[in-house]
């Protein structure tokens, strides 16, 4: 994963979130606070979730904006939120890892493919759920080419 996309300040560990909506807003707010997206992007993330769930399996959700949200993205970035107790995304789907994505100029597809490779391994998801530092999270993602 390219340097600067996933950085320490974008990673929040051991977070307690009670609803899917709260989880998406929390994940999106990291992108807003760190200057990747404009505030309106969070609403686009909520709209995207209404269209179809961003739950991907293996305790992972990847909230992101709708196709018409590109003008709200300032630069590509990822937020990572670890929710060890889990948050219900509906239909019995419990999410322990949230990865918010903002991609500029089509970069989100490249970002998504790299994330998918890491998260397709249950072992990697377990390591991410139990990670104790942002550096540990980054090293798990950087271990994949």
DSSP file (Angstrom, degrees, kcal/mol; ACC not computed):
  #  RESIDUE AA STRUCTURE BP1 BP2  ACC     N-H-->O    O-->H-N    N-H-->O    O-->H-N    TCO  KAPPA ALPHA  PHI   PSI    X-CA   Y-CA   Z-CA
    1    1 A X              0   0    0      0, 0.0     3,-0.1     0, 0.0     5,-0.1   0.000 360.0 360.0 360.0 135.8    0.0    0.0    0.0
    2    2 A X    >>  -     0   0    0      1,-0.1     3,-1.5     2,-0.1     4,-0.5  -0.224 360.0 -97.9 -63.1 145.8    1.5    3.4   -0.9
    3    3 A X  T 34 S+     0   0    0      1,-0.2    -1,-0.1     2,-0.1     4,-0.1  -0.272 105.3  26.0 -61.3 143.6    3.1    5.4    1.8
    4    4 A X  T 34 S+     0   0    0      2,-0.4     3,-0.2    -3,-0.1    -1,-0.2   0.295  95.1  93.0  88.5 -10.8    0.9    8.1    3.4
    5    5 A X  T <4 S+     0   0    0     -3,-1.5    73,-1.7     1,-0.3     2,-0.6   0.922  96.2  29.5 -79.2 -46.5   -2.4    6.5    2.6
    6    6 A X  S  < S+     0   0    0     -4,-0.5    -2,-0.4    71,-0.2    -1,-0.3  -0.938  84.1 163.6-115.3 108.7   -2.6    4.7    5.9
    7    7 A X    >   -     0   0    0     -2,-0.6     3,-2.4    71,-0.4     4,-0.3  -0.823  50.9 -97.8-124.9 162.0   -0.8    6.6    8.6
    8    8 A X  G >  S+     0   0    0      1,-0.3     3,-1.8    -2,-0.3    -1,-0.1   0.836 119.1  55.5 -47.4 -45.3   -0.9    6.6   12.5
    9    9 A X  G 3  S+     0   0    0      1,-0.3    -1,-0.3     3,-0.0    25,-0.0   0.630 102.9  57.6 -71.1  -9.7   -3.3    9.4   12.9
   10   10 A X  G <  S+     0   0    0     -3,-2.4    70,-2.7    69,-0.1     2,-0.5   0.432  92.6  85.9 -93.1  -0.4   -5.9    7.7   10.7
   11   11 A X  E <   -a   80   0A   0     -3,-1.8     2,-0.5    -4,-0.3    70,-0.2  -0.892  53.4-176.2-110.6 125.0   -5.9    4.6   12.9
   12   12 A X  E     -a   81   0A   0     68,-2.9    70,-2.7    -2,-0.5     3,-0.3  -0.981  11.4-162.4-121.5 123.3   -8.2    4.3   16.0
   13   13 A X        +     0   0    0     -2,-0.5    70,-0.1     1,-0.2   119,-0.1  -0.743  62.0  11.6-107.7 151.9   -7.9    1.3   18.2
   14   14 A X  S    S+     0   0    0     -2,-0.3     2,-0.3     1,-0.2    -1,-0.2   0.893  79.5 167.4  55.6  48.3  -10.1   -0.2   20.8
   15   15 A X        -     0   0    0     67,-2.7     2,-0.6    -3,-0.3    70,-0.4  -0.728  29.1-144.5 -94.2 140.8  -13.1    1.9   19.9
   16   16 A X        +     0   0    0     -2,-0.3     2,-0.4    67,-0.1    71,-0.1  -0.936  24.7 171.4-106.0 120.5  -16.6    1.2   21.3
   17   17 A X        -     0   0    0     -2,-0.6     3,-0.1    69,-0.2    -2,-0.0  -0.985  19.1-165.2-129.1 138.9  -19.4    2.0   18.8
   18   18 A X        +     0   0    0     -2,-0.4    70,-0.3    69,-0.1     2,-0.3   0.719  66.9  32.6-101.9 -21.1  -23.1    1.0   19.3
   19   19 A X  S  > S-     0   0    0      1,-0.1     4,-2.3    68,-0.1     5,-0.1  -0.928  72.5-119.0-135.0 160.2  -24.7    1.4   15.9
   20   20 A X  H  > S+     0   0    0     68,-0.5     4,-2.5    -2,-0.3     5,-0.2   0.906 116.2  52.1 -58.7 -43.5  -23.8    1.1   12.2
   21   21 A X  H  > S+     0   0    0      1,-0.2     4,-2.4     2,-0.2    -1,-0.2   0.921 109.7  47.9 -62.2 -44.6  -24.6    4.8   11.7
   22   22 A X  H  > S+     0   0    0      1,-0.2     4,-2.5     2,-0.2    -1,-0.2   0.898 111.7  51.8 -61.5 -40.6  -22.3    5.8   14.5
   23   23 A X  H  X S+     0   0    0     -4,-2.3     4,-2.3     2,-0.2    -2,-0.2   0.909 110.7  46.3 -64.2 -43.9  -19.6    3.5   13.2
   24   24 A X  H  X S+     0   0    0     -4,-2.5     4,-2.7     2,-0.2     5,-0.2   0.920 113.9  48.4 -66.5 -43.6  -19.8    5.0    9.6
   25   25 A X  H  X S+     0   0    0     -4,-2.4     4,-2.5    -5,-0.2    -2,-0.2   0.913 112.1  49.2 -63.5 -42.1  -19.8    8.6   10.9
   26   26 A X  H  X S+     0   0    0     -4,-2.5     4,-1.2     2,-0.2    -2,-0.2   0.930 113.2  46.9 -61.4 -46.1  -16.8    7.9   13.2
   27   27 A X  H  X S+     0   0    0     -4,-2.3     4,-0.9     1,-0.2     3,-0.3   0.907 115.4  45.6 -63.1 -43.5  -14.9    6.3   10.3
   28   28 A X  H  X S+     0   0    0     -4,-2.7     4,-1.9     1,-0.2     3,-0.2   0.843 104.5  62.2 -68.5 -35.1  -15.7    9.2    8.0
   29   29 A X  H  X S+     0   0    0     -4,-2.5     4,-3.3     1,-0.2     5,-0.2   0.835  97.0  58.1 -63.6 -32.3  -14.9   11.8   10.6
   30   30 A X  H  X S+     0   0    0     -4,-1.2     4,-1.8    -3,-0.3    -1,-0.2   0.916 106.9  48.7 -61.4 -41.9  -11.3   10.6   10.7
   31   31 A X  H  <>S+     0   0    0     -4,-0.9     5,-2.3    -3,-0.2     6,-1.1   0.877 114.0  46.4 -65.0 -37.8  -11.1   11.3    6.9
   32   32 A X  H ><5S+     0   0    0     -4,-1.9     3,-1.8     4,-0.2    -2,-0.2   0.957 111.7  50.0 -67.5 -51.4  -12.6   14.8    7.4
   33   33 A X  H 3<5S+     0   0    0     -4,-3.3    -2,-0.2     1,-0.3    -1,-0.2   0.822 111.6  48.7 -59.1 -33.3  -10.3   15.7   10.4
   34   34 A X  T 3<5S-     0   0    0     -4,-1.8    -1,-0.3    -5,-0.2    -2,-0.2   0.285 117.2-110.5 -96.5  11.1   -7.2   14.7    8.6
   35   35 A X  T < 5S+     0   0    0     -3,-1.8    -3,-0.2     2,-0.2    -2,-0.1   0.630  83.5 117.2  80.8  15.8   -8.1   16.6    5.4
   36   36 A X  S   <S+     0   0    0     -5,-2.3    38,-3.1    -6,-0.2    39,-1.8   0.835  80.5  15.5 -82.1 -33.1   -8.8   13.9    2.9
   37   37 A X  B    S-F   73   0B   0     -6,-1.1    36,-0.2    36,-0.3    -2,-0.2  -0.908  77.7-106.5-138.1 161.9  -12.5   14.8    2.4
   38   38 A X    >   -     0   0    0     34,-2.6     3,-2.3    -2,-0.3     4,-0.4  -0.525  43.9-102.4 -83.2 159.5  -15.0   17.5    2.9
   39   39 A X  T >> S+     0   0    0      1,-0.3     3,-1.6    -2,-0.2     4,-0.5   0.818 117.5  66.9 -52.8 -37.1  -17.6   17.2    5.6
   40   40 A X  H 3> S+     0   0    0      1,-0.3     4,-1.4     2,-0.2     3,-0.3   0.674  82.6  77.0 -60.7 -17.5  -20.3   16.3    3.1
   41   41 A X  H <> S+     0   0    0     -3,-2.3     4,-2.0     1,-0.2    -1,-0.3   0.839  85.5  61.1 -63.4 -33.0  -18.5   13.0    2.3
   42   42 A X  H <> S+     0   0    0     -3,-1.6     4,-2.0    -4,-0.4    -1,-0.2   0.908 102.7  50.7 -61.8 -40.7  -19.8   11.5    5.5
   43   43 A X  H  X S+     0   0    0     -4,-0.5     4,-2.4    -3,-0.3    -1,-0.2   0.882 108.6  52.1 -62.9 -37.2  -23.4   11.9    4.2
   44   44 A X  H  X S+     0   0    0     -4,-1.4     4,-2.2     2,-0.2    -1,-0.2   0.837 106.7  53.6 -67.6 -32.4  -22.4   10.3    1.0
   45   45 A X  H  X S+     0   0    0     -4,-2.0     4,-1.8     2,-0.2    19,-0.3   0.899 109.5  48.0 -66.0 -39.8  -21.0    7.4    3.0
   46   46 A X  H  X S+     0   0    0     -4,-2.0     4,-1.5     2,-0.2    -2,-0.2   0.908 111.4  50.0 -66.1 -41.8  -24.4    7.1    4.8
   47   47 A X  H  X S+     0   0    0     -4,-2.4     4,-1.6     1,-0.2    -2,-0.2   0.899 108.6  53.0 -62.3 -40.9  -26.2    7.2    1.4
   48   48 A X  H  X S+     0   0    0     -4,-2.2     4,-1.9     1,-0.2    -1,-0.2   0.896 106.7  52.4 -61.2 -40.8  -23.9    4.5    0.0
   49   49 A X  H  < S+     0   0    0     -4,-1.8    -1,-0.2     1,-0.2    -2,-0.2   0.839 105.5  55.2 -65.4 -33.4  -24.7    2.2    3.0
   50   50 A X  H  < S+     0   0    0     -4,-1.5    -1,-0.2     1,-0.2    -2,-0.2   0.860 106.3  51.9 -66.4 -35.5  -28.4    2.7    2.3
   51   51 A X  H  < S-     0   0    0     -4,-1.6     2,-0.3     1,-0.3    -2,-0.2   0.949 134.6 -22.6 -66.5 -49.8  -27.9    1.5   -1.3
   52   52 A X  S  < S-     0   0    0     -4,-1.9    -1,-0.3     0, 0.0    -2,-0.1  -0.944  78.3 -92.6-162.8 142.9  -26.1   -1.7   -0.2
   53   53 A X        -     0   0    0     -2,-0.3    -4,-0.1    -3,-0.2    -3,-0.1  -0.230  18.9-147.8 -61.6 143.2  -24.3   -2.7    2.9
   54   54 A X        +     0   0    0     35,-0.1     8,-2.2     7,-0.0     2,-0.3   0.249  58.9 126.7 -93.1  11.2  -20.5   -2.2    2.9
   55   55 A X  E     -B   61   0A   0      6,-0.2     6,-0.3    34,-0.1     3,-0.1  -0.570  37.4-176.0 -68.3 128.7  -20.1   -5.3    5.1
   56   56 A X  E     -     0   0A   0      4,-3.4     5,-0.2     1,-0.4    -1,-0.1   0.441  38.7-105.9-108.9  -2.1  -17.6   -7.5    3.4
   57   57 A X  E >  S+B   60   0A   0      3,-0.7     3,-1.7    37,-0.0    -1,-0.4  -0.328  94.2  75.4  95.3 172.1  -17.6  -10.6    5.6
   58   58 A X  T 3  S-     0   0    0      1,-0.3     3,-0.1    -2,-0.1    38,-0.1   0.801 128.1 -64.3  53.7  32.3  -14.8  -11.7    8.0
   59   59 A X  T 3  S+     0   0    0      1,-0.2    37,-2.8    35,-0.1    38,-2.0   0.732 107.4 126.7  68.0  23.8  -16.0   -9.0   10.5
   60   60 A X  E <   -Bc  57  97A   0     -3,-1.7    -4,-3.4    35,-0.2    -3,-0.7  -0.925  36.7-178.4-121.5 138.0  -15.0   -6.2    8.1
   61   61 A X  E     -Bc  55  98A   0     36,-2.3    38,-2.2    -2,-0.4     2,-0.4  -0.986  10.5-161.5-127.5 144.9  -16.9   -3.2    6.6
   62   62 A X        -     0   0    0     -8,-2.2    38,-0.2    -2,-0.4     2,-0.1  -0.687  13.8-166.6-125.2  76.8  -15.5   -0.8    4.1
   63   63 A X        +     0   0    0     -2,-0.4    38,-1.7    37,-0.0     2,-0.3  -0.400  20.1 154.4 -66.0 138.5  -17.6    2.4    4.2
   64   64 A X  B     -d  101   0A   0    -19,-0.3   -16,-0.2    36,-0.2    38,-0.1  -0.956  40.6 -83.4-155.7 169.6  -17.1    4.8    1.3
   65   65 A X        -     0   0    0     36,-0.6   -20,-0.2    -2,-0.3   -23,-0.1  -0.142  45.8 -94.9 -76.1 170.6  -18.9    7.4   -0.6
   66   66 A X    >   -     0   0    0    -25,-0.1     3,-1.9     1,-0.1    -1,-0.1  -0.276  44.3 -97.3 -75.5 169.1  -21.3    7.1   -3.5
   67   67 A X  G >  S+     0   0    0      1,-0.3     3,-0.7     2,-0.1    -1,-0.1   0.788 124.1  56.5 -61.1 -27.3  -20.1    7.4   -7.1
   68   68 A X  G 3  S+     0   0    0      1,-0.2     3,-0.3     2,-0.1    -1,-0.3   0.252  86.9  81.5 -89.8  15.3  -21.2   11.1   -7.1
   69   69 A X  G X   +     0   0    0     -3,-1.9     3,-2.2     1,-0.2     4,-0.4   0.384  55.4 104.8 -98.6   4.9  -19.1   12.0   -4.1
   70   70 A X  G X  S+     0   0    0     -3,-0.7     3,-1.5     1,-0.3    -1,-0.2   0.830  73.5  60.3 -56.2 -35.6  -15.8   12.4   -6.0
   71   71 A X  G 3  S+     0   0    0     -3,-0.3    -1,-0.3     1,-0.3    -2,-0.1   0.626  99.4  58.5 -70.6 -10.2  -15.9   16.2   -5.8
   72   72 A X  G <  S+     0   0    0     -3,-2.2   -34,-2.6   -32,-0.1     2,-0.6   0.499  86.1  93.0 -93.2  -5.8  -15.8   15.9   -2.0
   73   73 A X  B <   +F   37   0B   0     -3,-1.5   -36,-0.3    -4,-0.4     3,-0.1  -0.798  46.6 178.5 -93.7 121.6  -12.5   14.0   -2.0
   74   74 A X  S    S-     0   0    0    -38,-3.1     2,-0.3    -2,-0.6   -37,-0.2   0.857  70.7 -13.2 -87.3 -40.8   -9.4   16.2   -1.6
   75   75 A X  S    S-     0   0    0    -39,-1.8    -1,-0.4    29,-0.0     2,-0.1  -0.982  82.6 -82.9-157.1 158.8   -6.9   13.4   -1.6
   76   76 A X        +     0   0    0     -2,-0.3     2,-0.3    -3,-0.1    27,-0.2  -0.393  59.0 150.1 -68.0 137.5   -6.8    9.6   -1.3
   77   77 A X  E     - E   0 102A   0     25,-2.7    25,-2.4    -2,-0.1     2,-0.4  -0.990  33.0-143.2-162.5 163.1   -6.8    8.3    2.3
   78   78 A X  E     - E   0 101A   0    -73,-1.7     2,-0.4    -2,-0.3   -71,-0.4  -0.989   6.4-158.5-131.6 138.8   -7.9    5.5    4.5
   79   79 A X  E     - E   0 100A   0     21,-2.3    21,-1.9    -2,-0.4     2,-0.5  -0.941   9.8-159.2-112.9 145.1   -9.2    5.5    8.0
   80   80 A X  E     -aE  11  99A   0    -70,-2.7   -68,-2.9    -2,-0.4     2,-0.5  -0.987   8.8-177.0-127.6 123.6   -8.9    2.3   10.1
   81   81 A X  E     -aE  12  98A   0     17,-2.9    17,-2.8    -2,-0.5     2,-0.5  -0.981  11.5-156.1-126.7 122.9  -11.2    1.7   13.2
   82   82 A X  E     - E   0  97A   0    -70,-2.7   -67,-2.7    -2,-0.5     2,-0.4  -0.864  11.1-179.6 -98.7 124.2  -10.8   -1.3   15.4
   83   83 A X  E >   -     0   0A   0     13,-3.4     3,-1.8    -2,-0.5   -67,-0.1  -0.760   1.3-179.0-123.7  81.8  -14.0   -2.3   17.3
   84   84 A X  E 3  S+     0   0A   0     -2,-0.4    -1,-0.1     1,-0.3   -68,-0.1   0.809  83.5  49.7 -56.5 -33.3  -13.0   -5.4   19.4
   85   85 A X  E 3  S-     0   0A   0    -70,-0.4    -1,-0.3     1,-0.1    11,-0.1   0.642 111.5-131.4 -79.4 -13.6  -16.5   -5.7   20.9
   86   86 A X  E <   -     0   0A   0     -3,-1.8     2,-0.4    10,-0.1    10,-0.2   0.176   8.6-121.8  83.0 156.6  -18.1   -5.4   17.4
   87   87 A X  E     - E   0  95A   0      8,-1.5     8,-2.7    -4,-0.1     2,-0.5  -0.997  27.0-114.0-136.9 136.9  -20.9   -3.4   16.0
   88   88 A X  E     - E   0  94A   0     -2,-0.4   -68,-0.5   -70,-0.3     6,-0.2  -0.571  25.5-177.1 -77.3 120.3  -24.0   -4.8   14.4
   89   89 A X        -     0   0    0      4,-3.5   -34,-0.1    -2,-0.5    -1,-0.1   0.189  56.1 -92.8 -98.5  14.9  -24.3   -4.0   10.7
   90   90 A X  S >  S+     0   0    0      3,-0.3     3,-2.1   -37,-0.0    -1,-0.3   0.051 104.1  56.4  92.9 156.3  -27.6   -5.7   10.4
   91   91 A X  T 3  S-     0   0    0      1,-0.3     3,-0.1    -3,-0.1    -1,-0.0   0.770 131.3 -62.5  56.5  29.3  -28.7   -9.2    9.4
   92   92 A X  T 3  S+     0   0    0      1,-0.2     2,-0.8     0, 0.0    -1,-0.3   0.586  96.5 144.9  76.6   8.8  -26.4  -10.6   12.2
   93   93 A X    <   -     0   0    0     -3,-2.1    -4,-3.5   -36,-0.0     2,-0.5  -0.731  32.4-162.7 -86.1 112.4  -23.3   -9.2   10.6
   94   94 A X  E     - E   0  88A   0     -2,-0.8     2,-0.5    -6,-0.2    -6,-0.2  -0.829   2.5-155.3 -98.9 130.6  -20.9   -8.1   13.3
   95   95 A X  E     + E   0  87A   0     -8,-2.7    -8,-1.5    -2,-0.5   -35,-0.2  -0.904  25.9 163.3-110.3 128.9  -18.1   -5.7   12.3
   96   96 A X  E    S+     0   0A   0    -37,-2.8   -13,-3.4    -2,-0.5     2,-0.4   0.514  72.2  48.6-115.0 -14.2  -14.8   -5.4   14.2
   97   97 A X  E     -cE  60  82A   0    -38,-2.0   -36,-2.3   -15,-0.2     2,-0.5  -0.990  63.3-173.4-130.0 123.6  -12.8   -3.7   11.6
   98   98 A X  E     -cE  61  81A   0    -17,-2.8   -17,-2.9    -2,-0.4     2,-0.5  -0.966   1.1-172.2-114.5 131.4  -14.0   -0.6    9.7
   99   99 A X  E     - E   0  80A   0    -38,-2.2     2,-0.4    -2,-0.5   -19,-0.2  -0.941   7.9-158.9-125.6 109.6  -11.9    0.8    6.9
  100  100 A X  E     - E   0  79A   0    -21,-1.9   -21,-2.3    -2,-0.5     2,-0.4  -0.710  12.7-160.7 -86.8 135.2  -13.1    4.1    5.5
  101  101 A X  E     +dE  64  78A   0    -38,-1.7   -36,-0.6    -2,-0.4     2,-0.4  -0.955  20.3 176.2-123.8 135.4  -11.9    4.9    2.0
  102  102 A X  E     - E   0  77A   0    -25,-2.4   -25,-2.7    -2,-0.4     2,-0.5  -0.968  15.7-171.6-130.4 117.8  -11.6    8.1    0.0
  103  103 A X        -     0   0    0     -2,-0.4     2,-0.4   -27,-0.2     3,-0.4  -0.932  10.9-150.5-116.1 132.5  -10.0    7.7   -3.4
  104  104 A X  S >  S-     0   0    0     -2,-0.5     3,-1.7     1,-0.2   -28,-0.1  -0.822  77.3  -3.9 -98.2 136.0   -9.0   10.5   -5.7
  105  105 A X  T 3  S-     0   0    0     -2,-0.4    -1,-0.2     1,-0.3   -29,-0.0   0.871 133.0 -49.4  53.6  45.9   -9.0   10.1   -9.5
  106  106 A X  T >> S+     0   0    0     -3,-0.4     3,-1.2     1,-0.1     4,-0.6   0.494 103.8 126.1  78.7   2.3  -10.0    6.4   -9.4
  107  107 A X  H <>  +     0   0    0     -3,-1.7     4,-2.3     1,-0.2     3,-0.4   0.722  55.6  78.5 -66.3 -19.3   -7.3    5.4   -6.9
  108  108 A X  H 3> S+     0   0    0      1,-0.2     4,-3.0     2,-0.2    -1,-0.2   0.814  87.1  58.0 -61.9 -28.3   -9.9    3.9   -4.6
  109  109 A X  H <> S+     0   0    0     -3,-1.2     4,-2.1     2,-0.2    -1,-0.2   0.909 108.2  45.0 -68.0 -40.7  -10.0    0.8   -6.8
  110  110 A X  H  X S+     0   0    0     -4,-0.6     4,-1.9    -3,-0.4    -2,-0.2   0.913 115.0  48.7 -65.7 -43.5   -6.3    0.2   -6.3
  111  111 A X  H  X S+     0   0    0     -4,-2.3     4,-2.4     1,-0.2    -2,-0.2   0.936 111.5  50.0 -61.3 -47.5   -6.7    0.8   -2.6
  112  112 A X  H  X S+     0   0    0     -4,-3.0     4,-2.8     1,-0.2    -1,-0.2   0.893 108.2  52.3 -59.6 -42.0   -9.7   -1.5   -2.4
  113  113 A X  H  X S+     0   0    0     -4,-2.1     4,-1.7     1,-0.2    -1,-0.2   0.901 110.8  47.3 -65.4 -39.4   -7.9   -4.4   -4.1
  114  114 A X  H  X S+     0   0    0     -4,-1.9     4,-1.7     2,-0.2    -1,-0.2   0.911 113.8  47.8 -66.7 -41.6   -4.9   -4.1   -1.7
  115  115 A X  H  X S+     0   0    0     -4,-2.4     4,-2.8     1,-0.2     5,-0.2   0.917 109.0  54.4 -63.5 -43.0   -7.2   -4.1    1.3
  116  116 A X  H  X S+     0   0    0     -4,-2.8     4,-1.3     1,-0.2    -1,-0.2   0.872 105.2  53.5 -60.4 -38.3   -9.2   -7.0   -0.1
  117  117 A X  H  < S+     0   0    0     -4,-1.7     4,-0.4     2,-0.2     3,-0.3   0.939 112.9  43.1 -61.6 -47.2   -6.0   -9.1   -0.4
  118  118 A X  H >< S+     0   0    0     -4,-1.7     3,-1.1     1,-0.2     6,-0.3   0.931 117.3  45.7 -63.5 -46.2   -5.1   -8.5    3.3
  119  119 A X  H 3< S+     0   0    0     -4,-2.8    -1,-0.2     1,-0.2    -2,-0.2   0.571  94.1  75.3 -80.7  -9.2   -8.6   -9.0    4.6
  120  120 A X  T 3< S+     0   0    0     -4,-1.3     2,-0.7    -3,-0.3    -1,-0.2   0.714  84.3  77.6 -73.2 -18.1   -9.3  -12.1    2.6
  121  121 A X  S X> S-     0   0    0     -3,-1.1     4,-1.7    -4,-0.4     3,-0.7  -0.836  71.7-155.9 -93.3 114.7   -7.1  -13.9    5.1
  122  122 A X  H 3> S+     0   0    0     -2,-0.7     4,-2.6     1,-0.3     5,-0.2   0.860  94.8  61.2 -56.7 -36.1   -8.9  -14.6    8.4
  123  123 A X  H 3> S+     0   0    0      1,-0.2     4,-2.0     2,-0.2    -1,-0.3   0.889 103.6  48.7 -58.2 -41.5   -5.6  -14.7   10.1
  124  124 A X  H <> S+     0   0    0     -3,-0.7     4,-2.4    -6,-0.3    -1,-0.2   0.899 109.7  51.7 -66.2 -40.5   -4.8  -11.1    9.1
  125  125 A X  H  X S+     0   0    0     -4,-1.7     4,-2.5     1,-0.2    -2,-0.2   0.926 109.3  50.3 -61.7 -44.0   -8.3  -10.0   10.3
  126  126 A X  H  X S+     0   0    0     -4,-2.6     4,-1.5     1,-0.2    -1,-0.2   0.900 110.4  49.8 -61.2 -40.7   -7.6  -11.6   13.7
  127  127 A X  H  X S+     0   0    0     -4,-2.0     4,-0.6     1,-0.2    -1,-0.2   0.901 111.8  48.6 -63.3 -40.7   -4.2   -9.9   13.9
  128  128 A X  H >< S+     0   0    0     -4,-2.4     3,-0.6     1,-0.2    -2,-0.2   0.880 108.7  52.9 -67.7 -38.2   -5.9   -6.5   13.1
  129  129 A X  H 3< S+     0   0    0     -4,-2.5    -1,-0.2     1,-0.2    -2,-0.2   0.830 117.7  37.9 -66.5 -30.8   -8.6   -7.0   15.7
  130  130 A X  H 3< S+     0   0    0     -4,-1.5    -1,-0.2    -5,-0.2    -2,-0.2   0.408  85.1 131.0-101.8   2.8   -6.0   -7.7   18.3
  131  131 A X    <<  -     0   0    0     -4,-0.6     3,-0.1    -3,-0.6    -3,-0.1  -0.264  40.2-163.4 -58.0 140.5   -3.4   -5.1   17.2
  132  132 A X        +     0   0    0      1,-0.1     2,-0.3  -119,-0.1    -1,-0.1   0.484  66.5  32.7-106.2  -6.1   -2.2   -2.9   20.0
  133  133 A X  S  > S-     0   0    0      1,-0.1     4,-1.7  -121,-0.0     3,-0.3  -0.992  74.5-118.8-148.7 154.7   -0.6   -0.1   18.0
  134  134 A X  H  > S+     0   0    0     -2,-0.3     4,-2.6     1,-0.2     5,-0.2   0.873 115.5  58.6 -58.5 -36.2   -1.0    1.9   14.8
  135  135 A X  H  > S+     0   0    0      1,-0.2     4,-2.4     2,-0.2    -1,-0.2   0.879 103.1  52.3 -62.0 -37.3    2.4    0.7   13.7
  136  136 A X  H  > S+     0   0    0     -3,-0.3     4,-1.6     2,-0.2    -1,-0.2   0.913 109.8  48.8 -64.4 -43.3    1.3   -2.9   14.1
  137  137 A X  H  X S+     0   0    0     -4,-1.7     4,-1.7     1,-0.2     3,-0.2   0.942 112.1  48.5 -60.2 -48.7   -1.8   -2.2   11.8
  138  138 A X  H  X S+     0   0    0     -4,-2.6     4,-2.8     1,-0.2     5,-0.2   0.895 108.4  54.0 -60.6 -41.1    0.4   -0.6    9.2
  139  139 A X  H  X S+     0   0    0     -4,-2.4     4,-1.0     1,-0.2    -1,-0.2   0.851 104.9  54.4 -65.3 -32.9    2.9   -3.4    9.2
  140  140 A X  H  < S+     0   0    0     -4,-1.6    -1,-0.2    -3,-0.2     3,-0.2   0.922 113.8  41.5 -65.2 -42.8    0.1   -5.9    8.5
  141  141 A X  H >< S+     0   0    0     -4,-1.7     3,-1.4     1,-0.2    -2,-0.2   0.875 112.9  52.7 -72.2 -36.7   -1.0   -4.0    5.5
  142  142 A X  H 3< S+     0   0    0     -4,-2.8    -1,-0.2     1,-0.3    -2,-0.2   0.663  93.9  73.2 -75.0 -13.5    2.5   -3.3    4.3
  143  143 A X  T 3< S+     0   0    0     -4,-1.0     2,-0.4    -3,-0.2    -1,-0.3   0.569  88.3  75.0 -73.4  -7.2    3.4   -7.0    4.4
  144  144 A X    <         0   0    0     -3,-1.4   -26,-0.1    -4,-0.1   -27,-0.0  -0.902 360.0 360.0-109.7 132.6    1.2   -7.4    1.3
  145  145 A X              0   0    0     -2,-0.4    -1,-0.1  -144,-0.0   -31,-0.1   0.419 360.0 360.0-102.2 360.0    2.4   -6.4   -2.1
